[in-house]
Amino acid sequence: MSIMTRIATLTKAALHEGLNKLENPVLLTGQYLRDLEQEIDSAEKKHRELKVAATVLERRLSEYRLQADRSESEALQAMQQGNEAAARVAVSAKLRYLESADECTTGLEETRQMLIGLEASLAGAKEEFVRLKAKRTELAARARKAAEKEQANRAAAGSAPGFGRSHSPLNLNAGNASRGFERMEDKINEWEVLADSSASAFSASRPGAPAVNPEISSAVDAELERLRGQQGSGK
């Protein structure tokens, strides 16, 4: 064997050895499982935060409805006493509470929908984690078996490491693992989008200071008229 041929053979061997280390399916799946586990932990944290947000929104919704009922009672009492100004103030408060309740209802529904989607994603990811963990064990066994076979072949041939058919199982497994990584990467991308969008759940509307609304006066008048009719029908 000429010196140039030997150099070419050694260079090729070194190149393949490096590629095999980079494409080792056992190493890749091990790293991938760690990444996926971190994503699951992050999603579970978001799930806990969304549940807390939903609980807060439910409590606020109940409070707004209670305050709206209380304001209506105060308006009726003021009307019975002939206090038109106090009745208008109470009706204005009721309308603000009802508006806040509507905004809270919308935020609560959005949060619940996010929870449903996140729970489904989490369940799927956990199932995939279990499947990939088992797959990694299988790949490790196959890689070990292929390596042992290659070592036996080299010992029998008494030659330097070759890179023919004995290496094809490792390359094939790496391809299979890479395709699995791509599929799971798409799933993780969906998680990232969902996690980013979940921030909107925590900015659910809160009742701020009442702003001057050009339509509030007519709304108050309409509500007062309804209450007057309610009083008249009750007599």
C-alpha positions as CSV (number, residue, x, y, z in Angstrom):
1,M,0.0,0.0,0.0
2,S,1.4,3.4,-1.1
3,I,2.0,6.2,1.4
4,M,-0.7,8.3,-0.3
5,T,-3.2,5.5,-0.1
6,R,-2.5,5.0,3.6
7,I,-2.9,8.7,4.3
8,A,-6.2,8.8,2.4
9,T,-7.4,5.8,4.3
10,L,-6.5,7.3,7.7
11,T,-8.0,10.7,6.8
12,K,-11.2,9.0,5.7
13,A,-11.2,7.0,9.0
14,A,-10.8,10.1,11.1
15,L,-13.5,11.9,9.1
16,H,-16.0,9.1,9.6
17,E,-15.1,8.7,13.3
18,G,-15.9,12.4,13.8
19,L,-19.1,12.1,11.9
20,N,-20.2,9.1,13.9
21,K,-19.6,10.9,17.1
22,L,-21.6,13.9,15.9
23,E,-24.5,11.7,14.5
24,N,-24.5,9.2,17.3
25,P,-28.2,8.5,17.9
26,V,-27.7,7.6,21.5
27,L,-26.0,10.9,22.3
28,L,-28.5,12.9,20.2
29,T,-31.6,11.3,21.8
30,G,-30.1,11.7,25.3
31,Q,-29.7,15.4,24.7
32,Y,-33.1,15.7,23.1
33,L,-34.7,14.0,26.0
34,R,-33.1,16.5,28.4
35,D,-34.3,19.4,26.2
36,L,-37.8,17.9,26.0
37,E,-37.9,17.4,29.7
38,Q,-37.1,21.1,30.3
39,E,-39.8,22.1,27.9
40,I,-42.3,19.9,29.8
41,D,-41.2,21.5,33.1
42,S,-41.7,25.0,31.5
43,A,-45.1,24.1,30.2
44,E,-46.2,22.7,33.5
45,K,-45.2,26.0,35.2
46,K,-47.2,27.9,32.6
47,H,-50.1,25.5,33.3
48,R,-49.9,26.3,37.1
49,E,-49.8,30.1,36.3
50,L,-52.9,29.8,34.0
51,K,-54.8,28.0,36.7
52,V,-54.1,30.7,39.2
53,A,-55.1,33.3,36.6
54,A,-58.4,31.5,36.0
55,T,-59.1,31.3,39.7
56,V,-58.4,35.1,40.1
57,L,-60.7,35.9,37.1
58,E,-63.5,33.7,38.5
59,R,-63.3,35.5,41.8
60,R,-63.3,38.9,40.2
61,L,-66.3,38.0,38.0
62,S,-68.2,36.9,41.1
63,E,-67.4,40.2,42.8
64,Y,-68.4,42.4,39.8
65,R,-71.7,40.7,39.5
66,L,-72.3,41.0,43.3
67,Q,-71.4,44.7,43.1
68,A,-73.7,45.2,40.1
69,D,-76.7,43.7,42.0
70,R,-75.9,45.8,45.1
71,S,-75.7,49.0,43.0
72,E,-79.1,48.2,41.5
73,S,-80.6,47.8,44.9
74,E,-79.1,51.1,46.0
75,A,-80.6,52.8,42.9
76,L,-84.0,51.4,43.6
77,Q,-83.8,52.5,47.2
78,A,-82.7,56.0,46.1
79,M,-85.6,56.2,43.6
80,Q,-88.1,55.2,46.3
81,Q,-86.8,58.1,48.4
82,G,-87.1,60.5,45.4
83,N,-83.3,61.0,45.3
84,E,-82.7,61.1,41.5
85,A,-79.1,62.1,41.8
86,A,-78.2,59.2,44.1
87,A,-80.1,56.8,41.8
88,R,-78.1,58.0,38.8
89,V,-74.8,57.5,40.7
90,A,-75.8,54.0,41.7
91,V,-76.9,53.1,38.1
92,S,-73.6,54.4,36.7
93,A,-71.7,52.2,39.1
94,K,-73.8,49.2,38.2
95,L,-73.1,49.7,34.5
96,R,-69.4,49.9,35.2
97,Y,-69.5,46.7,37.2
98,L,-71.4,45.0,34.4
99,E,-68.8,46.1,31.8
100,S,-66.0,44.9,34.0
101,A,-67.8,41.6,34.4
102,D,-68.2,41.2,30.6
103,E,-64.4,41.9,30.1
104,C,-63.6,39.4,32.9
105,T,-65.8,36.8,31.3
106,T,-64.0,37.2,28.0
107,G,-60.6,36.9,29.7
108,L,-61.7,33.9,31.7
109,E,-62.9,32.1,28.6
110,E,-59.6,32.8,26.8
111,T,-57.7,31.5,29.8
112,R,-59.7,28.3,30.0
113,Q,-59.2,27.7,26.3
114,M,-55.4,28.1,26.7
115,L,-55.6,25.6,29.6
116,I,-57.4,23.1,27.5
117,G,-54.8,23.4,24.7
118,L,-51.9,23.3,27.0
119,E,-53.2,20.3,28.9
120,A,-53.6,18.4,25.5
121,S,-50.0,19.4,24.5
122,L,-48.6,18.4,27.8
123,A,-50.3,15.0,27.7
124,G,-49.0,14.4,24.2
125,A,-45.5,15.5,25.1
126,K,-45.3,13.3,28.1
127,E,-46.4,10.3,26.0
128,E,-43.8,11.2,23.4
129,F,-41.1,11.5,26.2
130,V,-41.9,8.0,27.4
131,R,-41.8,6.7,23.8
132,L,-38.5,8.4,23.0
133,K,-37.0,7.2,26.2
134,A,-37.8,3.6,25.2
135,K,-36.6,4.3,21.7
136,R,-33.3,5.5,23.1
137,T,-32.8,2.3,25.0
138,E,-33.5,0.4,21.8
139,L,-31.0,2.5,19.8
140,A,-28.4,2.1,22.4
141,A,-28.7,-1.7,22.2
142,R,-28.6,-1.7,18.4
143,A,-25.6,0.7,18.4
144,R,-23.8,-1.5,20.9
145,K,-24.5,-4.6,18.9
146,A,-23.3,-3.0,15.7
147,A,-20.1,-1.8,17.4
148,E,-19.5,-5.3,18.7
149,K,-20.1,-6.8,15.3
150,E,-17.7,-4.3,13.7
151,Q,-15.0,-5.0,16.3
152,A,-15.4,-8.7,15.7
153,N,-15.1,-8.2,11.9
154,R,-12.0,-6.1,12.3
155,A,-10.4,-8.7,14.6
156,A,-11.2,-11.4,12.1
157,A,-9.9,-9.4,9.2
158,G,-6.9,-8.2,11.2
159,S,-7.2,-4.8,9.4
160,A,-7.7,-1.2,10.3
161,P,-11.3,0.0,11.0
162,G,-13.4,0.0,7.9
163,F,-16.4,2.1,7.0
164,G,-18.4,-0.1,4.7
165,R,-21.6,-2.0,5.5
166,S,-20.8,-2.4,9.2
167,H,-21.4,1.3,9.7
168,S,-24.7,1.6,7.9
169,P,-26.9,0.7,10.9
170,L,-25.5,3.6,12.9
171,N,-26.0,6.1,10.0
172,L,-29.5,4.7,9.4
173,N,-30.4,5.0,13.1
174,A,-29.1,8.6,13.2
175,G,-31.3,9.4,10.2
176,N,-34.3,7.9,12.0
177,A,-33.5,9.8,15.1
178,S,-33.0,13.0,13.2
179,R,-36.4,12.6,11.6
180,G,-37.9,12.0,15.1
181,F,-36.1,15.2,16.3
182,E,-37.7,17.2,13.5
183,R,-41.1,15.9,14.3
184,M,-40.7,16.7,18.0
185,E,-39.1,20.1,17.2
186,D,-42.3,21.0,15.4
187,K,-44.2,20.1,18.6
188,I,-41.9,22.2,20.7
189,N,-42.3,25.1,18.3
190,E,-46.1,24.9,18.9
191,W,-45.4,24.9,22.7
192,E,-43.3,28.1,22.3
193,V,-46.1,29.8,20.5
194,L,-48.6,28.7,23.1
195,A,-46.3,29.8,26.0
196,D,-45.8,33.3,24.4
197,S,-49.5,33.7,23.8
198,S,-50.3,32.6,27.4
199,A,-48.9,36.0,28.6
200,S,-52.1,37.5,27.4
201,A,-54.0,35.5,30.1
202,F,-52.3,37.5,32.8
203,S,-53.3,40.9,31.3
204,A,-57.0,40.1,31.8
205,S,-59.0,43.3,32.0
206,R,-59.4,45.1,35.3
207,P,-61.8,47.9,36.1
208,G,-59.9,51.1,36.0
209,A,-61.0,54.5,37.0
210,P,-64.3,55.4,35.3
211,A,-63.7,57.4,32.1
212,V,-66.2,59.9,30.7
213,N,-68.2,58.2,28.1
214,P,-70.5,60.2,25.8
215,E,-73.0,57.3,25.8
216,I,-73.0,56.8,29.6
217,S,-75.7,59.4,30.2
218,S,-78.2,57.7,27.8
219,A,-77.3,54.3,29.2
220,V,-78.0,55.5,32.7
221,D,-81.3,57.1,31.6
222,A,-82.4,53.8,30.0
223,E,-81.5,51.8,33.1
224,L,-83.3,54.3,35.4
225,E,-86.4,54.0,33.1
226,R,-86.2,50.2,33.4
227,L,-86.0,50.4,37.2
228,R,-89.0,52.8,37.2
229,G,-91.0,50.3,35.2
230,Q,-89.9,47.6,37.6
231,Q,-91.1,49.6,40.5
232,G,-94.4,50.4,38.8
233,S,-95.1,46.8,38.0
234,G,-94.3,45.9,41.6
235,K,-96.9,48.2,43.1
